[in-house]
Amino acid sequence: MGKETVILHLMDINTGHTPEFVFDWKPKLPRRALVMCFRTGAMISTAKGMERVEPGDCIIQDLGSRQYHCSVPRAPEGFRNDWMHLDYGVVSRIMKRLKLPWNRLIPTGHPELMEEYIKALMAEAETADEFSSVSIENKLFEMLVDVSRIARGHSLRRETMTPAERRHYERFIVIRAKMLENYTETQTIDGLAYQANLSPERFAALYRKFFNSTPISDLIDARILAAKRILSYSLKTMKETALECGFDDLHYFSRMFRRRTRYSPAAFRKMHL
């Protein structure tokens, strides 16, 4: 196997943990790094002590020291997260370049942030050719750049929110994450607004303020991202790809794909397969 199997040790997406689950890591060799993004609330030991995690919080931990995380006390369903056990040296180099902190929570407001990156890394690891290790390190770098940018925007937005908007924001993060997890399903502003107990007009206005986008635009972006992954790593037909990503109309899929990538689905596949 190539170097990529050393960089990527273990990883998973949206892993569910029971309320009784406890991650109590005792240092051992070889030294590794743990990168996580939480889909739900949890409790975690950080450089600041024991802290409560909010959905969308990321953290990069040095497994050369003891680490601990678990469910919020009395949480009925435990917690869920995306996570990767990675080569410490590779992650350390990226951390230094980006000036990211070890063992500190990085709030992003995007619980699904790491999902597509992990899927791409899994696919790259399966390729396992002479280019894989470079490609994997580049994807990790790109992912952590994304974490940094989104975290900065998240912090700036929270600074401009009223107390009432901050209370709504936590609920919006959960609603948005659920919508993007189920991106193949049909969504409406009325339905999403109902989940937030708001009028459709108020929901749409707050959504744009919180995420600088609209629900429909975010949903299309999630579908196009999934389509890019399928086109890059499979030989499924365009119709199969469109349907799998939630597009019932092949022409609409092609139009949206070109609008967001500047390439037709067929041209994109030629570039990446």
Phi, psi and omega per residue, in radians:
M1 nan 2.663 -3.127
G2 -1.445 -3.088 -3.067
K3 -1.084 -0.444 -3.097
E4 -1.051 -0.495 3.127
T5 -1.268 -0.313 3.045
V6 -1.440 -0.678 3.140
I7 -1.140 -0.826 -3.088
L8 -1.776 1.882 -3.132
H9 -1.615 -0.984 -3.141
L10 -2.517 2.633 3.072
M11 -2.874 2.751 3.081
D12 -2.809 2.827 -3.100
I13 -2.047 2.298 3.038
N14 0.927 0.791 3.134
T15 -1.225 2.234 3.099
G16 -1.586 2.346 3.118
H17 -2.115 2.384 -3.141
T18 -1.203 2.826 3.106
P19 -1.012 -0.432 -3.110
E20 -1.515 -0.180 -3.060
F21 -1.155 2.385 3.065
V22 -2.337 2.230 3.009
F23 -1.674 1.876 -3.095
D24 -2.185 1.542 -2.992
W25 -1.559 2.197 3.054
K26 -1.826 2.315 -3.046
P27 -0.949 2.416 3.063
K28 -2.732 2.851 3.136
L29 -1.632 2.617 -0.052
P30 -1.290 2.637 -3.137
R31 -1.161 2.363 -3.134
R32 -2.303 2.950 3.036
A33 -2.027 2.556 3.093
L34 -2.064 2.098 3.106
V35 -1.950 2.235 -3.085
M36 -2.365 2.631 2.938
C37 -2.320 2.202 -3.029
F38 -1.586 2.323 3.079
R39 -1.485 -0.427 -3.098
T40 -2.367 3.111 3.041
G41 -1.190 2.723 3.102
A42 -2.853 3.139 3.020
M43 -2.093 2.465 -3.090
I44 -2.599 2.552 3.046
S45 -1.528 2.130 -3.135
T46 -2.150 -3.039 3.086
A47 -1.110 -0.331 3.126
K48 -1.618 -0.118 -3.051
G49 2.000 -2.789 -3.134
M50 -1.382 2.152 -3.097
E51 -2.242 2.710 3.036
R52 -1.539 2.306 3.137
V53 -1.612 2.430 3.024
E54 -1.853 2.704 3.089
P55 -0.949 2.310 -3.121
G56 1.663 -0.121 3.074
D57 -1.280 2.322 3.061
C58 -1.939 2.817 3.073
I59 -2.729 2.533 3.080
I60 -2.085 1.998 -3.014
Q61 -1.960 2.494 3.060
D62 -1.572 1.927 -3.110
L63 -1.396 0.197 2.975
G64 -1.389 -0.089 3.051
S65 -2.245 2.900 -3.077
R66 -1.177 2.399 -3.138
Q67 -2.300 2.623 -3.038
Y68 -2.612 2.287 2.934
H69 -2.639 2.738 -3.046
C70 -2.800 -3.107 3.106
S71 -1.288 2.768 2.979
V72 -1.136 2.383 3.135
P73 -0.897 2.319 3.113
R74 1.173 0.269 3.055
A75 -1.204 2.182 -3.033
P76 -1.213 -0.446 -3.037
E77 -2.107 0.285 -3.139
G78 1.206 -2.517 3.131
F79 -2.495 2.888 3.130
R80 -2.307 2.537 3.100
N81 -2.711 2.828 2.945
D82 -1.760 2.449 -3.037
W83 -2.686 2.727 3.106
M84 -2.511 2.285 2.922
H85 -1.643 2.097 -2.993
L86 -2.220 2.852 3.049
D87 -1.076 2.229 -3.063
Y88 -1.108 -0.737 -3.082
G89 -1.074 -0.760 3.140
V90 -1.121 -0.829 -3.130
V91 -1.131 -0.695 -3.139
S92 -1.052 -0.721 3.113
R93 -1.075 -0.769 -3.138
I94 -1.153 -0.714 3.140
M95 -1.035 -0.740 -3.134
K96 -1.135 -0.714 3.140
R97 -1.129 -0.664 -3.066
L98 -1.669 -0.072 -3.127
K99 0.991 0.753 3.113
L100 -1.554 2.599 -3.110
P101 -1.514 2.508 2.994
W102 -1.437 2.500 2.928
N103 1.020 0.588 3.062
R104 -2.301 2.463 3.124
L105 -1.159 2.412 3.103
I106 -2.103 1.648 -3.124
P107 -1.184 2.284 3.120
T108 -2.158 -0.403 -3.060
G109 1.308 0.137 -3.105
H110 -2.211 1.515 -3.095
P111 -1.043 -0.438 -3.090
E112 -1.626 0.141 -2.945
L113 -0.921 -0.728 -3.012
M114 -1.541 -0.190 -2.948
E115 -0.984 -0.961 -3.067
E116 -1.192 -0.546 3.065
Y117 -1.118 -0.754 3.139
I118 -1.131 -0.707 3.101
K119 -1.064 -0.749 3.120
A120 -1.140 -0.672 3.120
L121 -1.172 -0.684 3.081
M122 -1.057 -0.789 3.136
A123 -1.122 -0.709 3.136
E124 -1.145 -0.680 3.119
A125 -1.111 -0.592 3.104
E126 -1.221 -0.513 3.109
T127 -1.133 -0.838 2.995
A128 0.845 0.948 3.023
D129 -1.961 -2.949 -3.041
E130 -1.208 -0.223 -3.136
F131 -1.720 -0.158 -2.962
S132 -1.095 -0.743 -3.076
S133 -1.107 -0.710 3.104
V134 -1.149 -0.757 -3.131
S135 -1.096 -0.721 -3.134
I136 -1.137 -0.778 3.134
E137 -1.117 -0.668 3.103
N138 -1.122 -0.700 3.129
K139 -1.180 -0.667 3.080
L140 -1.103 -0.746 3.111
F141 -1.059 -0.811 -3.135
E142 -1.063 -0.722 3.138
M143 -1.091 -0.782 -3.106
L144 -1.283 -0.477 2.980
V145 -1.119 -0.756 3.119
D146 -1.064 -0.780 3.097
V147 -0.987 -0.805 -3.110
S148 -1.096 -0.811 -3.116
R149 -1.146 -0.787 -3.113
I150 -1.169 -0.662 3.102
A151 -1.096 -0.705 3.127
R152 -1.131 -0.782 3.106
G153 -1.112 -0.687 3.109
H154 -1.045 -0.778 -3.133
S155 -1.126 -0.755 -3.136
L156 -1.132 -0.698 -3.140
R157 -1.139 -0.737 -3.127
R158 -1.090 -0.559 -3.132
E159 -1.157 -0.437 -3.100
T160 -1.698 0.017 -3.091
M161 -1.489 2.561 2.971
T162 -1.355 2.858 3.085
P163 -0.968 -0.688 3.130
A164 -1.131 -0.717 3.130
E165 -1.155 -0.639 3.100
R166 -1.081 -0.688 3.118
R167 -1.128 -0.715 3.102
H168 -1.173 -0.626 -3.020
Y169 -0.999 -0.751 -3.128
E170 -1.064 -0.687 3.112
R171 -1.207 -0.679 3.127
F172 -1.091 -0.656 3.123
I173 -1.043 -0.760 -3.129
V174 -1.164 -0.776 -3.131
I175 -1.098 -0.776 -3.136
R176 -1.126 -0.744 -3.140
A177 -1.088 -0.730 3.120
K178 -1.123 -0.724 3.119
M179 -1.064 -0.777 -3.092
L180 -1.301 -0.502 3.041
E181 -1.124 -0.604 -3.099
N182 -1.921 0.865 -2.987
Y183 -1.159 -0.274 3.125
T184 -1.417 -0.229 -3.109
E185 -1.466 2.631 3.084
T186 -1.282 2.315 3.131
Q187 -2.170 2.587 3.067
T188 -2.269 2.692 3.092
I189 -1.073 -0.694 3.133
D190 -1.040 -0.780 -3.116
G191 -1.162 -0.737 3.123
L192 -1.181 -0.706 3.133
A193 -1.104 -0.637 3.114
Y194 -1.059 -0.690 3.128
Q195 -1.112 -0.534 -3.129
A196 -1.605 -0.034 -3.107
N197 1.029 0.744 3.137
L198 -2.277 2.827 3.016
S199 -1.219 2.679 3.108
P200 -0.976 -0.668 -3.116
E201 -1.155 -0.784 3.136
R202 -1.168 -0.696 3.126
F203 -1.076 -0.825 -3.111
A204 -1.076 -0.707 -3.128
A205 -1.165 -0.763 3.134
L206 -1.194 -0.668 3.127
Y207 -1.032 -0.800 3.130
R208 -1.108 -0.697 3.130
K209 -1.165 -0.726 -3.066
F210 -1.261 -0.703 -2.980
F211 -2.081 0.039 3.136
N212 0.921 0.709 -3.101
S213 -2.813 -3.028 3.019
T214 -2.114 2.756 3.106
P215 -1.003 -0.717 -3.111
I216 -1.157 -0.743 3.118
S217 -1.092 -0.750 3.112
D218 -1.118 -0.669 -3.140
L219 -1.145 -0.756 3.106
I220 -1.123 -0.724 3.104
D221 -1.021 -0.737 3.132
A222 -1.127 -0.683 3.130
R223 -1.198 -0.702 3.132
I224 -1.176 -0.665 3.102
L225 -1.076 -0.738 3.095
A226 -1.137 -0.687 3.123
A227 -1.122 -0.697 3.111
K228 -1.054 -0.694 3.129
R229 -1.148 -0.763 -3.139
I230 -1.123 -0.771 -3.126
L231 -1.153 -0.508 -3.110
S232 -1.388 -0.465 -2.971
Y233 -2.255 0.182 3.116
S234 -2.530 2.961 3.126
L235 -1.951 0.451 3.102
K236 -1.117 2.611 3.132
T237 -1.181 2.867 3.123
M238 -1.085 -0.670 3.123
K239 -1.147 -0.760 3.100
E240 -1.073 -0.717 3.137
T241 -1.113 -0.807 -3.130
A242 -1.045 -0.839 -3.113
L243 -1.115 -0.718 -3.128
E244 -1.128 -0.460 -3.107
C245 -1.683 0.055 3.063
G246 1.723 0.138 3.115
F247 -1.731 2.043 3.104
D248 -1.407 -0.407 -3.070
D249 -1.932 2.057 -3.093
L250 -1.113 -0.675 -3.133
H251 -1.159 -0.706 3.111
Y252 -1.137 -0.718 3.082
F253 -1.014 -0.840 -3.120
S254 -1.096 -0.691 -3.134
R255 -1.156 -0.781 3.135
M256 -1.172 -0.650 -3.138
F257 -1.121 -0.802 3.127
R258 -1.127 -0.688 -3.108
R259 -1.100 -0.627 -3.067
R260 -1.624 -0.357 -3.101
T261 -2.059 -0.232 -3.064
R262 1.264 0.127 3.106
Y263 -2.238 2.647 2.976
S264 -1.271 2.753 3.083
P265 -0.961 -0.689 -3.131
A266 -1.147 -0.741 3.134
A267 -1.161 -0.672 3.120
F268 -1.087 -0.753 3.137
R269 -1.073 -0.758 3.139
K270 -1.032 -0.601 -3.117
M271 -1.285 -0.449 -2.963
H272 -2.010 -0.316 3.131
L273 -1.505 nan nan
